[in-house]
Structures are given as structure tokens and as C-alpha cells.
Amino acid sequence: MNGIPGGAGPGEDAALTRAAQAGDVSALALLLERHRPGMRAVALSLLGPGTDVDDVLQEAALVALRRIVDVRDPEAVGAWLRMVVRNSCRTLLRASQRVEPMEDVPLPPDQVTPEQVLQSHALRDWIWEAVETLSPALRLPVVLRYFSTGITSYREIAEACAVPVGTVRSRLSQARATLAQALTATAATAHEDAIRRTRASWLEAHDTLAAAERGEFGKVVKDRYSADVALLTGGERLGGAGLLMAGMDSDLSAGVRQRPVHVVAGRSLVVWEMELINPADDPDHCPPGVAWIMTLDGGRFDRVSLHHASRPQAESVPPAA
């Protein structure tokens, strides 16, 4: 924070934003505090008085942690923060009306490569340290909501975690409150290199698929997965290592290939988001994507939960006249 002025103008906002984008924890905290009144005013105007306002402000702070690097006009960071609050409020209102919420965390543009996403959006070490302090039940919804790219709506998270949507909202609310304290407690301590860990997981995802195409997926499972690994979908255990290998072999035999598009890697939880590429003669063999949601125990994957992306809905064809 050395050299950052303490005023309240756009120049000071720009200095704080650039420092936060460079990883300065205290700069981001000060930035959020400076704009809290305006953010709260937006939430109150959309939601009215109540506990939802504090919940939305906590959500906006977590989105800011993840997306501060996206701010292209540092002097306009206040407007960006208020937009984040506005989007969170609208998502909450849609959810309360039982309408599927839209994504409030924008996806990177198509021309951005996974490697560029990794460089610009890899979690700061101290954020991961705070996430790791959450219980497994709270950690998974938070990681999916804020750090995945394809499993961010309440409905999708509920399907991946095999719990009701209301439980997802409750767990996220509890996790946000816990993280607010954990982030403060862990900001000044030494942490592992999250970027290095995420890079290694990208490589492992690519190497795993390459080994599978060479017919060596069984060796990968033996080396990296626990002997009693559980394969799940929708919260139900389908089988173990044998089924995991059989499923991979079946897809490859059918001409289906996977391509990593996003990786989230912590000490205890890893998410590989894959694009599924179907053969030309069977374009509907598999859904468009799958996420490998994996937990680790003793350095080995002990649970693999597969969450498939929804198939695109076919356009209705009007009846012939």
C-alpha cells in the first residue's frame, strides 16, 4: 500500500484498483470499504431493507475478489462495483421468483485461451487459503459459484452437489460470512503458490487425456487415484476405479474426445471442466461438456463426481401449413 493516496477521487480509485489487480489485499479491502455506501444504496433500492442486503454485499465482495482484474477503467471501479451488486440483486430476485437465474459472473470472450485465463484469473494464494478453511460442504458450492465457468447458477450447483437449491443458497450465505473472516485472518500469512498449483493441474488434465488415448488410463488411475476411489454422479455412487476406466474406454471407443477448457485447483478440491467432442457421425452421443469434480486425500483423488452440461434445447419447428 506504499504510495497509495488516501483521498476519495477517481485518481485514488485508480491507484487502489491497480494495486488490487497486482495482488495487494489491503488495497482491495480499502476499495470495497470506500464504495460500500454506494453499493449498499444500490442493494437497498432493489431489495428494500432486510438481511438480503448484507448477503448481496458479501456476494459482491467475493465476485470482486475473483474479477477485479477485469476492470479496464480503474477510475470507474465504483460503477463496476455497483454493477456487480445490481447483478447479484437481480439474480437473487429471479431465484426468489423460481425463475432460473442468469450468470452474474461473465465468461471470458471466445478468443481468450485457457492459458490467458489462468494468467489473469488464477486465485491469489491468500484467497485459496481462506477457501481451504471452509468445510467440504461449504467449499464446493463456493468454488463452483465463483471460480468455475460452467457450473455457476444455483440450479447447476444444486445438481452437482446433489442438494436442493434452497440448501445451495443457505450454504453460500454461510460460506460468504465465514470467508469474510477467513480472508482477513489469512491475508498476512505465507501461502502456497496457487498459480503454480493450477498450472500443474492444467498439465495433469492434458496428460491424463493423452494417456487415455494411448490406452494408458489404467496406469493413471493406479498412480493418481486411491484404490477405493468413488465415481459419483448426482450424488449417487456408481462404482469405483473399474467403472471409471470402463467409462473412459467406452467414450474413446465411440470416438468421443475431451478437451480441458477450465481448471480450478486447490489442495483438497480440483475441478476440470471439459468440452466433449462427439464424432461427426454421432454428434449427439454425449452432452457438450462435463466437469470432473474431484476431492483429494493424501495427495490422491478419492472421489470423482461427474457433472454433465445440459444439452442444448432443440428449436421447435412450426407445423407445416
Phi, psi and omega per residue, in radians:
M1 nan 0.032 -3.140
N2 -1.059 2.304 3.053
G3 1.459 0.040 3.109
I4 -1.589 2.099 -3.109
P5 -1.173 2.786 -3.051
G6 -1.859 0.248 3.139
G7 -1.317 -2.872 -3.061
A8 -2.238 0.281 -3.109
G9 -1.560 3.108 -3.137
P10 -1.089 -0.556 3.107
G11 -1.116 -0.709 3.113
E12 -1.208 -0.672 3.057
D13 -1.029 -0.759 -3.116
A14 -1.094 -0.735 -3.133
A15 -1.122 -0.752 3.131
L16 -1.156 -0.708 -3.130
T17 -1.099 -0.792 -3.137
R18 -1.116 -0.661 3.109
A19 -1.157 -0.710 3.117
A20 -1.132 -0.684 3.118
Q21 -1.135 -0.441 3.109
A22 -1.507 -0.024 3.066
G23 1.828 0.195 -3.133
D24 -1.383 1.908 -3.070
V25 -1.105 -0.802 -3.081
S26 -1.169 -0.538 3.106
A27 -1.127 -0.767 3.130
L28 -1.142 -0.721 3.123
A29 -1.074 -0.747 3.139
L30 -1.166 -0.664 3.129
L31 -1.079 -0.792 3.126
L32 -1.126 -0.678 -3.125
E33 -1.178 -0.708 -3.139
R34 -1.076 -0.637 -3.054
H35 -1.766 0.109 -3.141
R36 -1.013 -0.770 -3.140
P37 -1.009 -0.779 3.139
G38 -1.174 -0.669 3.116
M39 -1.143 -0.746 3.128
R40 -1.131 -0.663 3.136
A41 -1.078 -0.704 3.101
V42 -1.100 -0.793 -3.129
A43 -1.098 -0.737 3.135
L44 -1.132 -0.673 -3.113
S45 -1.155 -0.508 -3.111
L46 -1.659 -0.582 -3.027
L47 -1.882 -0.377 -3.012
G48 1.361 3.006 -3.127
P49 -1.100 2.571 3.112
G50 2.623 3.068 -3.091
T51 -1.214 -0.367 -3.138
D52 -1.094 -0.487 -3.117
V53 -1.099 -0.852 3.121
D54 -1.104 -0.652 3.132
D55 -1.086 -0.767 -3.131
V56 -1.166 -0.676 3.123
L57 -1.129 -0.658 3.086
Q58 -1.164 -0.705 3.102
E59 -1.090 -0.757 -3.138
A60 -1.093 -0.641 3.117
A61 -1.126 -0.687 3.125
L62 -1.213 -0.671 3.069
V63 -1.092 -0.696 3.120
A64 -1.101 -0.679 3.086
L65 -0.998 -0.711 -3.048
R66 -1.428 -0.559 -2.938
R67 -2.028 0.147 -3.093
I68 -1.017 -0.528 3.141
V69 -1.180 -0.241 -3.134
D70 -1.404 -0.236 -3.090
V71 -1.216 1.979 -3.096
R72 -1.617 -0.367 3.085
D73 -2.061 1.544 -3.056
P74 -0.979 -0.494 3.135
E75 -1.230 -0.339 -3.125
A76 -1.805 0.413 -3.086
V77 -1.091 -0.536 3.115
G78 -1.063 -0.787 3.105
A79 -1.116 -0.647 3.123
W80 -1.133 -0.744 3.130
L81 -1.136 -0.697 3.114
R82 -1.161 -0.598 3.079
M83 -1.128 -0.713 3.107
V84 -1.045 -0.762 3.109
V85 -1.098 -0.770 -3.126
R86 -1.052 -0.760 3.123
N87 -1.120 -0.718 3.127
S88 -1.117 -0.695 3.107
C89 -1.106 -0.769 -3.124
R90 -1.144 -0.659 3.082
T91 -1.095 -0.752 3.124
L92 -1.097 -0.738 -3.138
L93 -1.154 -0.706 3.100
R94 -1.105 -0.722 -3.133
A95 -1.114 -0.683 -3.124
S96 -1.205 -0.382 3.100
Q97 -1.629 0.173 3.116
R98 1.062 0.591 3.036
V99 -1.922 2.412 -3.105
E100 -0.979 2.124 -3.127
P101 -1.236 2.519 3.043
M102 -1.371 2.827 3.117
E103 -1.239 2.277 3.085
D104 -1.816 0.035 3.031
V105 -1.965 1.865 -3.029
P106 -1.130 2.510 3.073
L107 -1.379 2.676 3.089
P108 -1.155 2.635 3.123
P109 -1.082 2.720 -3.030
D110 -1.017 -0.559 -3.049
Q111 -1.358 -0.114 -3.140
V112 -1.444 2.260 -3.125
T113 -1.447 2.750 3.072
P114 -0.966 -0.636 -3.135
E115 -1.136 -0.650 3.100
Q116 -1.208 -0.645 3.068
V117 -1.071 -0.751 3.130
L118 -1.035 -0.772 -3.103
Q119 -1.119 -0.721 -3.012
S120 -1.599 -0.349 -3.043
H121 -2.152 0.120 3.120
A122 -1.024 2.384 -3.083
L123 -1.106 2.407 3.029
R124 -1.094 2.549 -3.068
D125 -0.946 -0.729 -3.056
W126 -1.229 -0.492 3.078
I127 -1.187 -0.770 3.122
W128 -1.081 -0.670 3.141
E129 -1.063 -0.688 3.111
A130 -1.191 -0.735 3.118
V131 -1.052 -0.673 -3.117
E132 -1.161 -0.336 3.129
T133 -1.346 -0.259 3.135
L134 -1.263 2.695 3.038
S135 -1.192 2.729 3.129
P136 -0.945 -0.646 -3.111
A137 -1.141 -0.557 3.127
L138 -1.567 -0.551 -3.047
R139 -1.127 -0.790 -3.057
L140 -1.095 -0.840 3.106
P141 -1.039 -0.663 -3.140
V142 -1.142 -0.805 -3.127
V143 -1.092 -0.750 3.139
L144 -1.181 -0.740 -3.061
R145 -1.140 -0.784 -2.962
Y146 -1.848 -0.322 -2.993
F147 -2.184 -0.142 3.002
S148 -1.557 3.039 3.094
T149 -1.990 -0.351 -3.037
G150 -2.063 -0.039 -3.108
I151 -2.304 1.177 -3.033
T152 -2.031 -0.321 3.122
S153 -1.355 2.768 3.140
Y154 -1.028 -0.700 -3.109
R155 -1.120 -0.805 -3.122
E156 -1.120 -0.726 3.115
I157 -1.117 -0.708 3.122
A158 -1.062 -0.721 3.122
E159 -1.151 -0.754 -3.110
A160 -1.173 -0.608 -3.115
C161 -1.613 -0.127 -3.133
A162 1.012 0.816 3.074
V163 -2.382 2.834 3.099
P164 -1.148 2.751 3.123
V165 -1.033 -0.670 3.123
G166 -1.062 -0.627 3.104
T167 -1.181 -0.653 3.086
V168 -1.052 -0.831 -3.141
R169 -1.065 -0.734 -3.134
S170 -1.122 -0.769 -3.119
R171 -1.182 -0.664 3.107
L172 -1.141 -0.705 3.113
S173 -1.079 -0.795 3.117
Q174 -1.135 -0.705 -3.124
A175 -1.153 -0.695 -3.140
R176 -1.090 -0.740 3.121
A177 -1.130 -0.699 3.131
T178 -1.180 -0.708 -3.121
L179 -1.138 -0.617 3.133
A180 -0.988 -0.675 3.113
Q181 -1.365 -0.720 -3.087
A182 -1.150 -0.659 3.133
L183 -1.087 -0.728 3.109
T184 -1.139 -0.704 -3.084
A185 -1.230 -0.502 -3.038
T186 -1.805 -0.043 -3.005
A187 -1.098 -0.595 -3.026
A188 -1.718 0.077 -3.093
T189 -1.708 2.891 -3.132
A190 -1.425 2.481 -3.084
H191 -2.338 2.940 3.041
E192 -1.251 2.909 -3.141
D193 -1.482 1.761 -3.087
A194 -1.172 -0.630 3.136
I195 -1.124 -0.752 3.126
R196 -1.082 -0.747 -3.127
R197 -1.135 -0.693 3.141
T198 -1.207 -0.695 3.065
R199 -1.016 -0.790 -3.125
A200 -1.090 -0.620 -3.132
S201 -1.262 -0.625 3.022
W202 -0.993 -0.845 -3.121
L203 -1.097 -0.702 -3.132
E204 -1.131 -0.696 3.115
A205 -1.065 -0.812 3.122
H206 -1.107 -0.779 -3.111
D207 -1.136 -0.633 3.124
T208 -1.092 -0.796 -3.137
L209 -1.192 -0.666 3.111
A210 -1.116 -0.721 3.112
A211 -1.112 -0.698 3.126
A212 -1.068 -0.723 -3.130
E213 -1.204 -0.395 3.067
R214 -1.508 -0.011 -3.112
G215 1.459 0.357 -3.066
E216 -2.006 0.380 -3.133
F217 -1.113 -0.576 3.114
G218 -1.035 -0.659 3.116
K219 -1.179 -0.689 3.097
V220 -1.082 -0.796 -3.141
V221 -1.070 -0.718 -3.140
K222 -1.136 -0.688 -3.069
D223 -1.387 -0.627 -2.951
R224 -1.969 -0.250 -3.086
Y225 -1.959 2.550 3.136
S226 -1.166 2.727 -3.089
A227 -1.077 -0.552 -3.134
D228 -1.881 0.615 3.130
V229 -0.970 2.476 -3.140
A230 -1.889 2.278 3.050
L231 -1.778 2.158 -3.076
L232 -2.228 2.758 2.911
T233 -2.610 2.335 -3.085
G234 1.069 0.463 3.132
G235 1.453 -0.094 -3.122
E236 -1.757 2.342 3.115
R237 -1.345 2.141 -3.131
L238 -1.670 -0.497 -3.094
G239 2.948 -2.771 -3.083
G240 -2.176 -2.501 -3.061
A241 -1.048 -0.667 -3.120
G242 -1.051 -0.776 -3.134
L243 -1.219 -0.625 3.104
L244 -1.031 -0.801 3.138
M245 -1.231 -0.696 3.136
A246 -1.114 -0.678 3.123
G247 -1.127 -0.734 3.106
M248 -1.114 -0.804 3.140
D249 -1.065 -0.680 -3.126
S250 -1.129 -0.764 3.128
D251 -1.114 -0.780 -3.132
L252 -1.111 -0.702 3.126
S253 -1.116 -0.534 3.125
A254 -1.437 -0.043 3.133
G255 1.544 0.205 3.132
V256 -1.491 2.351 3.085
R257 -2.146 2.718 3.109
Q258 -2.057 2.551 3.102
R259 -2.333 2.119 3.120
P260 -1.116 2.311 3.105
V261 -2.099 -0.305 3.125
H262 -2.817 2.461 -3.131
V263 -2.325 2.345 2.996
V264 -2.132 2.202 -3.031
A265 -2.360 2.019 2.999
G266 -2.023 -3.058 3.126
R267 -1.217 -0.576 -3.014
S268 -2.041 -0.124 -3.064
L269 -2.527 2.291 3.119
V270 -2.280 2.381 3.070
V271 -2.184 2.107 3.011
W272 -1.878 2.008 3.059
E273 -1.668 2.167 -3.031
M274 -2.066 2.460 2.893
E275 -1.499 2.312 3.077
L276 -1.696 2.147 -3.098
I277 -1.879 1.910 -3.098
N278 -1.453 2.711 3.087
P279 -1.159 2.683 -3.072
A280 -1.066 -0.547 -3.098
D281 -1.526 -0.009 3.107
D282 -2.588 1.158 -2.997
P283 -1.160 -0.260 -3.122
D284 -1.880 0.315 -3.095
H285 -1.039 -0.779 -3.122
C286 -2.218 2.767 3.005
P287 -1.067 2.973 -3.060
P288 -1.209 -0.333 -3.110
G289 -2.803 2.888 3.094
V290 -2.564 2.491 3.050
A291 -1.916 2.239 2.998
W292 -1.595 1.893 3.130
I293 -1.795 1.914 -2.944
M294 -2.180 2.374 3.036
T295 -1.836 2.672 -3.105
L296 -2.033 2.533 3.065
D297 -2.431 2.021 -3.124
G298 1.129 0.547 3.121
G299 1.452 -0.008 3.127
R300 -2.057 2.589 3.086
F301 -1.268 2.162 -3.123
D302 -1.948 -0.242 3.078
R303 -2.464 2.313 3.066
V304 -2.180 1.963 3.113
S305 -1.893 2.138 -3.112
L306 -1.708 2.225 3.092
H307 -2.143 1.978 -3.097
H308 -1.546 2.419 3.062
A309 -1.146 2.634 3.124
S310 -1.181 2.478 3.049
R311 -1.224 2.483 3.082
P312 -1.085 2.423 -3.129
Q313 -1.281 2.357 3.135
A314 -1.213 2.434 3.114
E315 -1.237 2.398 3.128
S316 -1.256 2.427 -3.137
V317 -1.792 2.139 -3.126
P318 -1.113 2.564 -3.132
P319 -1.121 2.572 -3.139
A320 -1.131 2.497 -3.120
A321 -1.245 nan nan
